[in-house]
Amino acid sequence: MYDDDWQQAARAVRGTVIGDDGTAPDACLPEGYQDYVTGLAWGVWARGGPLSMRDRSLLVLAMTAASGRMGAFRIHLEAAGRAGVTDAEVDELLFQLTAYCGAPAGNAAAALLREVRTTRGPA
């Protein structure tokens, strides 16, 4: 679906933000699936444009929390600092999320935020 340059750029961005490039083999998944997901999800980060890594990270945090994708929210929350997002910005995102998506979405995100920060320790 995507050429090698696209795939390599996507892996590089994922490696920078998440800390791995998503190429760990998984015999339980269909062949090519992980490349497909990496190219799709991280290729959009690598394509350039006016959004910074920080902007993209904040957007992904908001979208994953708003849609209840708490596993993805956790991954991106743990990686947010590497993308240039501050704790204060995540705190503000929590207010915005709760105001626009409701208390259940905000509370679910707050619970994960508390857990991640407790595990991580002081910033």
C-alpha positions in Angstrom: 0.0 0.0 0.0 2.8 2.4 0.9 6.3 2.5 -0.6 9.4 1.7 1.4 10.2 5.4 2.0 6.8 6.0 3.5 7.1 2.9 5.7 10.6 3.9 6.9 9.5 7.5 7.7 6.5 6.1 9.6 8.8 3.8 11.6 11.2 6.6 12.4 8.5 8.8 13.8 7.0 6.0 15.8 10.4 5.2 17.1 10.9 8.8 18.2 7.6 9.2 19.9 6.7 5.7 21.2 10.3 4.4 21.6 10.0 1.5 19.2 9.4 1.2 15.5 6.5 -1.3 15.7 8.4 -4.0 13.8 8.6 -6.6 16.6 7.3 -9.9 15.1 4.0 -11.2 16.3 3.2 -14.6 15.0 -0.5 -14.2 16.1 -1.1 -11.4 13.6 -1.5 -11.7 9.8 1.7 -11.1 7.8 2.0 -7.4 6.9 -0.6 -6.2 9.4 1.9 -4.4 11.7 3.5 -2.7 8.7 0.0 -1.6 7.5 -0.9 -0.1 10.9 2.5 1.6 11.3 2.3 3.1 7.8 -1.3 4.2 8.3 -1.1 5.6 11.8 2.5 6.9 11.9 2.8 7.8 8.2 0.3 10.7 8.8 2.8 12.0 11.4 5.7 11.7 9.0 4.0 13.4 6.0 4.9 16.8 7.2 2.5 19.8 7.0 1.8 22.6 9.4 1.2 20.5 12.5 4.1 19.9 14.8 4.8 16.7 16.6 3.4 18.4 19.8 0.2 19.3 17.9 -0.2 15.8 16.5 0.3 14.3 20.0 -2.3 16.6 21.6 -4.7 15.7 18.8 -4.2 12.0 19.2 -4.6 12.3 23.0 -7.9 14.1 22.6 -9.2 11.8 19.9 -8.3 8.5 21.7 -9.7 9.7 25.0 -12.9 11.1 23.4 -13.5 7.9 21.5 -12.8 5.7 24.6 -9.6 4.1 23.1 -8.0 4.0 26.5 -5.2 1.6 25.5 -4.1 4.0 22.8 -4.6 6.9 25.1 -2.2 5.3 27.6 0.5 4.7 24.9 0.3 8.3 23.7 0.1 9.7 27.2 3.3 7.9 28.2 4.9 9.2 25.0 3.6 12.7 25.1 6.7 14.3 26.6 8.9 12.9 23.8 6.6 14.7 21.3 6.9 18.0 23.2 3.7 17.9 25.2 3.9 19.3 28.8 2.0 18.0 31.8 0.3 21.4 32.0 -1.0 20.9 28.4 -2.3 17.4 29.2 -4.0 18.9 32.3 -5.7 21.5 30.1 -6.7 18.8 27.6 -8.5 17.0 30.4 -10.6 20.0 31.1 -11.4 20.4 27.4 -12.2 16.7 27.0 -14.6 16.7 30.0 -16.4 19.9 28.8 -16.9 18.7 25.3 -17.2 14.9 25.7 -18.6 14.5 29.2 -17.6 13.4 32.6 -17.3 9.7 31.8 -14.7 10.4 29.1 -12.9 12.9 31.3 -13.0 10.6 34.3 -11.6 7.6 32.3 -8.8 9.8 31.0 -8.2 11.2 34.5 -7.9 7.7 36.0 -5.3 6.8 33.4 -3.5 10.1 33.8 -3.3 9.5 37.6 -2.0 5.9 37.0 0.6 7.0 34.4 1.9 9.9 36.5 2.1 7.8 39.7 4.1 5.1 37.9 6.3 7.7 36.2 7.0 9.8 39.2 7.6 13.5 39.2 8.1 15.1 35.8 
